[in-house]
Amino acid sequence: MCLVESKGHRSVVGVYGQMVRKIALASVILSVLFAPVNAQQLITDEVLILRMGDVSANKFPFVLAYDQGLYEKNGIKVLPKFSPGSVKTINRSGIEVAPENIYDPDGDDPYTIAISGTGPTIVRISNTAGRAPGPLILGSTHTVSRWRIMTGPGITSPEQLKGKRLGYSGFGAVSHNQWLQFIEHMGWTQNDVALMSGGLGVDALMNGHIDAMMGPELHGTMAIMNDFYPSIDLADYKFPTAGSGWVVDREWYKNNPEATRAFIKTGIEAIAIMKQDRAKAEQTMIKWYGMDNAEARALFYTELLKMEEKPYPPYEGIKMIMRLYDGVEMRKYTPEFFYDDSIVRELDESGFIDSLYTDR
C-alpha cells in the first residue's frame, strides 16, 4: 500500500481506493457513485450481522438505515444488533432494547462489520494477546468531544470535580479517555480524583455510587429526565475523540471492497435522513430505544444533530489514544496502521455527501 496526502493527513490507500484509480473516465465513477442499486441487484447474498458496541447516538444512523431499507437499496443485507453488555449498561439508565436486537457473542456469525468505538478498538489491539492486527477503521461519527458531564445540583463548576468520584464504563472506553483528557486540562493528576469503572449509568448517580458521570448522548438524556444536571459541556473543550465508527475485518474488506463501500455509503445516507427528517428519526427512537417519552426524544434529537456529516476517521483522536495508552506494544504502530479513509474521501470529493442535503 502507498501513502497519499488527504485533508492535511497522510492515510493508507486501501483496497477500494486502489481499485477506483483504475477506472479512467470520471463519468463512470460518478455513475457508480450516484446510481441506486435495487434490492434485486445484491452485491453479496451474505447476511451481515452489524455488531454495535453500545446503545448510543453514534449507533442510531445504522438502525435508522435498516428501518428505511437503505442497506438493501445499496446492495447488501445487514442486520444490526447490539452487544449484550451494552444493553445491560443502557438498561441501568432506563432504556429498554428488544431481545431480538441483541447479538450472541458466542454465536457462529463471523465478525465482518461493526459500529464500534475506534479508540477502544486500538487499545484492544495493543493490549490483548492475539488481537493484532485487528480490524480496520474506515470512518467515525464522533471525532471531537461533544458529551456532557452529568452531576447532581451541588456541582456547578469544573473545579468542584476535584476529589470526586468520576464514573465511566471501562478502561480504554471513550468515557475513560474523555475523563483522562479533562483531568489533564484541569492540571490535575489521576490521584486528584477517583475514576470509577462500571459507573456509566444513571443508576450509579441515583444510588450515590459516583458524583459525576461522563454522559454519552443517550445516557445524558436519561440523566436529565431524572433531574440530574449537564454541568459541563465537553463541546466547549474540543477534545480530540476516537469515538464510534465503521470498523471492518481487514481480510473481509480486502475480499469485499464493493460491499464495504455500500456499508459506508448507507451510513452516510442515513445520517442525512436523520438530520433532515425528524419524524423518521423519532419512529426509530421508539422502535429501537423504547423512547416513548416525547420530551426524551426531543432532547436526544438535539444531540443527534451534532453528528458529523462527513465521517472521516478520527485522525487526531487516534493520536490521542496512542499517547494516553502508550506502551511497548502501542509503539510498534503508526496512526495510519489503524485506518483507511479512501471510501469516505471518495464519497466526499465526488460531491455525493453534499448532494444528500437539500439546502446545498
N, C-alpha and C positions, 0 to 999 in steps of 0.2 A: 504494500500500500504506500501511496505517496502522500505528502503533506501539502496543503494549499492554504492560502490566506482567506479567511471568511469573517467579515464584520470585525476586523481587528484581531481575530484569533486564528491560530493555526489549528486545523482539525483534520482528523483522519478521513480520507475519502473512502467511503465504504463500497460495498458490492454494487448498490444501486447507482451511486454516483459514477462509478466506472462504466456501468452499462449505458447510462444516459449519454455520455460523451461519444459513444459510438454511433449515435443517431445524428445524421448530418444535417437534416433540414429542421429548422425551428418550427415550421408548421406542423411537422409530425409530432414534435414534442408537445406543442400546445394542444393538439387534438387528443393526445393521450391524457394530458392534464385535466382538460375540461369535459371530456365526453363521459357521460354517466355509463355505468355498467349495470345492466338489469340483472334481476335475480337469477335468470337462466344462464348467464354468462359468468359462472363462478370461476375464479382463479384457481381455487382448490376446493375439493369436496370435504376436506377435513374440517370437523367442528373444533374450533379453537376455544379452549377454556381460558378466558381472560381473568387471571388471578389478580385480585385487588387487595393490596396490603393493609388498607384500613378503610373504615367507613367515614368518608370525609368529602369536603367540597372538591378536592382535586380528582376524586373518582367520579364525580357527578356527570361530567360530559359523556362518559363512556357507558353509563347506564341509560342516559338520555338517547345516545346513538342507537342503542338496542331498541328502545321504545319506538323510535322514529324509523326503524328499518334501514338505517344508513349502512350498516355492515354489509348486508346482502346487496344493497344498491351498488356498493363499491366492489362486490365480487368475492366476499369472504363470509363465512359463517362463524359468528363469535357468540359465546355465551358468557356474560360477565358474572363473576361470583366473588364474594368477599371471603377473607380468611376467617376461620373460627375464632382466633384470638382477637381480631379486630372487632368482631361482632360482640364478643364478651365485654370488650372495653367500652364500646359505644352504648351498650345496654345500661352501663352504670351512669350514663348521662341522660337516660330516658328515651333513647331511640331504639325502636324495635325493628329488626330485619327478619324477613320471612325465611324459614329454614331452607327452602328451595334455592335461595340466593347465596348459599354458603357452600364453598367447595370443600372437598375431603382431601386434606393434605397427605393422607396415606393412600389415596386412590391411584388408579392406573393411568390417569390422564397425564401425558407428557408435559413438561414445562416448555412452553413455546413463547407466549407473550404475557406481559404483566403490566399493570399500572402500579408502580411501587416507588417507595422513597429512594431517590437516586443516591442520597448521602448514605443511608443505611446499606444500600447495595454495595457501595465502595468499601465501607467499614467491614462488612462481612467477607469481601474478597481478601482483605488484608489481614483478618484475624481469625478466620475459620479454616481449619485443616481441610484440604481437598476442594476448597471453593474456587480457587483460581483456575482459569482466567475469569470465570464468572460471566454473567450476562452483560449485554451492551446497552448503553443509554442512548436513545435516539432523539429525545426531546424532553421538555419539562414544562409543566403548568405552574411552577412555583419556583422562581429564581431570585426573588427579593422578598425580604420579610414583610409579612402583612398580618400575622397573627396578633392577638391581644393577650395581655396578662390579666387574668381574672382573679379578683380578690374579694374579700368582704369589705364592708363600709369603713373599716378602721384604717385601711391603707389607701392613700390617695396620691402618693408620690413615689418615684423610683427609689429614693434614698431610704424609704421605710422598709424596703425588702431586705436590707442588710440584717443578717442574723435570723432570717425567717426560713421556713420550710417551703421549698420550691418544687412543685410536682411536675413530673414528666413521665413518659411511658417507659423507655428502656435505653440502655447505653447505645449510642450511635444514632438514635432516632432524631428526627427533626426537632422534636420538643426538647431533646437533650442539648443538641448543639446550638439551638437558639438561646437557651439559658447560658451556655458557656460564653457565647458572644456578648450577651447582656452583662454578665459578670465582668468580662474584660473591659467593656465600655465604661462601666462604673468605676473602674480602677480597683476592683476587689480581687480576691483570690477565692478559690473554691472553699477555703477554710472559713470564709466570712459568711457562708450560707450553708444550709443543709439541703442538698439535692436529693429528692425523694423519688426513686423509681416506683413504678406502679401507681403513680399519682396523677394519671391523666384521666380524669373523670369528675363529673360534678359531685358524685358521692363522696369523693375524698375531701372536697371543700365543705360539704354539708356535715360530714362526720367529724370535722376538725382535725383530720389527719395531715393536712397541709394548710399553709397560709396563702399560697398563690399557685395558680395553675397556668402553665403555658397553653393557651387556648386556641387550638385549631378552630376553623370557622364553625363547624357543627357543634363541637363541644362548647365553644364560646356562646353560640346562640342559646343552647340549653342552659348554660350558666346564667345568662341574662334573664331567661324565663323563670329562673329560680332565685331571682333577686340578688345575684352577685354582680360585681361591677367590672367593666373593662377599664381598669385603672390606667393601663399603659398600652399604647398602640405601637407595635413594633414597626409599622409602616413609617413612622417618624424617624426611625433609626436607619432604615435602608440596609439592613444586614444582608450580605450575600447568603443565599439559601440554596440548598440542594434538596428540593422537595420532590413531590411525586412526579413521575414522568413515564414515558414509554420505555419499557425495558424488555429486551428480547434475548432469547438464546442465540449465541453467536453462530452456531452451526445451522440452526434453523433459518436464521436471517440469510446466511450465505446461500442456502439452497432454495429460499423462497423470497427473493427480492421484491417481486410484484405484490405478493400477499402482504409483505411488511409495509410496502408503500401504501397499500389500501388501508391498513390498520392506522397509519399515521394520518392519512388524508381524512378518514372517517372522524377521528377525534377532533381534528381542526374544524371540520364542518359542524360538529356537534357544539363546539364552543361558540361558534357564530349563532347557531339557533338559540342556545341558552341565553346569550346576551341580548337577543333581539325579540324573543318570544317568551315572555314571562309565563303565559298561560300553559304552554307546553312544559316549561321548566317546573311549574308547580304541580302538574299532573305526575311528573316523575318523582318529585319530592314525596308526594303522598304514597305512591306505589312502592318505592324502594326504601324510603327512610321513615315511613309511617308518620309523616308530619301532618297531622290533621288540624293542627292549630294554625290559623291564618296569620297571627302575629309572628309565630316562629318562622313560618315560610317567608314572610316579608323581611325579617332580619337576615335570614340565610341567603335570600336572593341578593340583598345588598352586598353580601360578602362574595357571592359568585361573580358579580360584575367586575371584581378586582382582578380576575384571572387574565393571564397573558393571552393575547390573540395570536401572537406568533411565537410558538413554544419551542424556541431553540434550547439546546442543552444548557444546564446551569454552569457556564464556564467558570465564573468567579466562585460559585458555590462549591464546585469540585475542589478548587484550590483551597478553600476554607476547610473542607473536610480533611484534606491531606495534611493541613497544618495542625488542626486541632487533635487529630487522631494519628499523629506522627509515630513512626516506629520503624524498626529494621525492615519489616516486610513492606510497609507502605512506601518506603523509599526506593523500592525496586521499580516503581511505576512512574510514568509521566501522566499529567492530566488527560492528554489525548488518548491514552490507552483505554480510557473508560467510556468514551463517547464517539458517535458518528453523527454529524449534523447534516449529512448530504441530502436527505429526503426533505427535511424541513426547509433547508436553504433553497432547494429546487422549487418547492411549492410557494415559497415567499417571492423569490426573484422572478418567477414566471408571472406574478400578479394574481395567482389563484386565491391566496388568502384574502387580499384586499377585495376581490370580486365577490366575496361572501357577504360583505357588509353593504347594505342598501344606501348608506349615506356617503358613499365614496364614488 
